[in-house]
Amino acid sequence: MFGKKDVVLVLLGLVYSSVIALVSYGFIMVEKLGSHFLWESLPHQFHLGSVYSLLVLGLLTSLVTFLKTKWGNLPRTSHDLLHELAENKTVSYHNTWQNLVLALVILISGAGVGPEAPLLGAVIAYSIWQADKLRYLEANWNQVNGQRVLKWLEYLFHPSRYLLPYPASQKQTGKKLRNLLIANGLLVFWLMMRLTDQPSFVTKLGDTSWSLMDILFFLPLCLYGFAVGKGYMWLKGGIRGGLDRLSFTLPTKLSLGGIAIFLVTLLAPTLLFSGQHSLHSVVELGLETPVLTLIFLSFAKLLFLEICLWSGWTGGDIFPITFSAFLQGFAVAQVFPRVDSLFVVLVVSLSMAIALLEKEWLAGIFISLFFPIQFFPISLLMIGLMILGRKLSLSIIKTEKTGS
């Protein structure tokens, strides 16, 4: 039977997880509305052309430089938080709001990075804070119970006090409660997106009429996409190594990143931002743009991402890589007009994304969301082949090392 303490803690957990979902929703909305206002509404008011972009990016570069100098090398991404969580069983969450503010400035600027890494990092941090708060209330229930309303509010919402981290308590939040809070947070986020009529993050690229004859092209397309991804990874190592040898100060690197964003606004505005809000138009772009131009844009998107990350315009890479992979897929689809175009795009983009992200299931699930359900067996086949290929290559390398 549940006692009063259990009921109160579950209800508080639902409130906290709902607030985290609302913060996530607010982040997405501010990023979307801010980008639209800065790059679509205001330019029509001033009619300054490229001068407007230069002035805005000059101000935003100065702001990012000021905030990073004051707060440190933020925003922290989900990768950073998960690494810290694995090592320490907890994370530092006291500067999470600063992460979100700086991430918003970077995303609104048009930098070619995605929102998923800083946003997921913030969700992880706030979820750890929520767990620490609930652990404190549970461990100190006799002290907390019966207090005045104002004292209760202090216990519940003080950001840096009345917290009990997991290593200190050696007691994790119950699995059932964690699952309930996660589901509640996702539900609240989904409801807010639907109530405000926001479009989905995932845009279906179209319908398919693929046949078993298309399977004849499966292996060549898969090898092409994987080779392109691995080839860029090799090129990326050389690019990053060369850039890292340049001992620039942080303000100089941020300024170079700002210049790169400005050049993209002039030469290829399609590549601005993460690509997240451009995925709805990627089909039209892929069908109407010449093959060589699509291939160039695909690599330019990846290069723009790398320059932004190197220069300190921190963000995620999933959406930019997805956008780049789709462009590459549509380029190849034009070369094979008799093969179902979405089949070609799926195989090329998924194999390329797996090579770039180096995470078979993450790339496979995310890319597959943009395609009809009929392609699900093809996606599973590709994921399985990629995992098998990786394990075989590791086994061969291990055997060679043992033999030598």
Secondary structure as the mmCIF struct_conf table of DSSP 4:
data_model
#
loop_
_struct_conf.conf_type_id
_struct_conf.id
_struct_conf.beg_label_comp_id
_struct_conf.beg_label_asym_id
_struct_conf.beg_label_seq_id
_struct_conf.end_label_comp_id
_struct_conf.end_label_asym_id
_struct_conf.end_label_seq_id
HELX_RH_AL_P HELX_RH_AL_P1 LYS A 4 HIS A 36
HELX_RH_PI_P HELX_RH_PI_P1 PHE A 37 SER A 41
HELX_RH_AL_P HELX_RH_AL_P2 LEU A 42 PHE A 46
TURN_TY1_P TURN_TY1_P1 GLY A 49 GLY A 49
HELX_RH_AL_P HELX_RH_AL_P3 SER A 50 TRP A 71
BEND BEND1 ASN A 73 ASN A 73
HELX_LH_PP_P HELX_LH_PP_P1 LEU A 74 THR A 77
HELX_RH_AL_P HELX_RH_AL_P4 SER A 78 ASN A 88
BEND BEND2 LYS A 89 THR A 90
TURN_TY1_P TURN_TY1_P2 HIS A 94 ASN A 95
HELX_RH_AL_P HELX_RH_AL_P5 THR A 96 ILE A 108
TURN_TY1_P TURN_TY1_P3 SER A 109 GLY A 110
BEND BEND3 GLY A 112 GLY A 112
STRN STRN1 GLY A 114 GLY A 114
BEND BEND4 PRO A 115 PRO A 115
HELX_RH_AL_P HELX_RH_AL_P6 GLU A 116 ALA A 139
TURN_TY1_P TURN_TY1_P4 ASN A 140 ASN A 140
HELX_RH_AL_P HELX_RH_AL_P7 TRP A 141 VAL A 144
TURN_TY1_P TURN_TY1_P5 ASN A 145 GLY A 146
HELX_RH_AL_P HELX_RH_AL_P8 VAL A 149 PHE A 157
BEND BEND5 PRO A 159 TYR A 162
HELX_RH_AL_P HELX_RH_AL_P9 TYR A 166 SER A 169
TURN_TY1_P TURN_TY1_P6 GLN A 170 GLN A 170
HELX_LH_PP_P HELX_LH_PP_P2 GLN A 172 GLY A 174
HELX_RH_AL_P HELX_RH_AL_P10 LYS A 175 LEU A 195
TURN_TY1_P TURN_TY1_P7 THR A 196 ASP A 197
HELX_LH_PP_P HELX_LH_PP_P3 GLN A 198 SER A 200
BEND BEND6 PHE A 201 PHE A 201
HELX_RH_3T_P HELX_RH_3T_P1 LEU A 212 PHE A 217
HELX_RH_AL_P HELX_RH_AL_P11 PHE A 218 ASP A 244
TURN_TY1_P TURN_TY1_P8 ARG A 245 ARG A 245
BEND BEND7 LEU A 246 LEU A 246
HELX_RH_AL_P HELX_RH_AL_P12 LEU A 250 LEU A 267
HELX_RH_3T_P HELX_RH_3T_P2 PRO A 269 LEU A 271
BEND BEND8 LEU A 272 PHE A 273
BEND BEND9 GLY A 275 GLY A 275
HELX_RH_3T_P HELX_RH_3T_P3 GLN A 276 SER A 281
HELX_RH_AL_P HELX_RH_AL_P13 VAL A 282 GLU A 288
BEND BEND10 THR A 289 THR A 289
HELX_RH_AL_P HELX_RH_AL_P14 VAL A 291 SER A 311
TURN_TY1_P TURN_TY1_P9 GLY A 312 GLY A 312
STRN STRN2 GLY A 316 GLY A 316
BEND BEND11 ASP A 317 ASP A 317
HELX_RH_AL_P HELX_RH_AL_P15 ILE A 318 VAL A 335
TURN_TY1_P TURN_TY1_P10 PRO A 337 ARG A 338
BEND BEND12 VAL A 339 VAL A 339
HELX_RH_AL_P HELX_RH_AL_P16 SER A 341 LEU A 357
HELX_RH_AL_P HELX_RH_AL_P17 GLU A 360 SER A 368
TURN_TY1_P TURN_TY1_P11 LEU A 369 PHE A 370
BEND BEND13 PHE A 371 PHE A 371
HELX_RH_3T_P HELX_RH_3T_P4 ILE A 373 PHE A 375
HELX_RH_AL_P HELX_RH_AL_P18 PHE A 376 GLY A 403
#
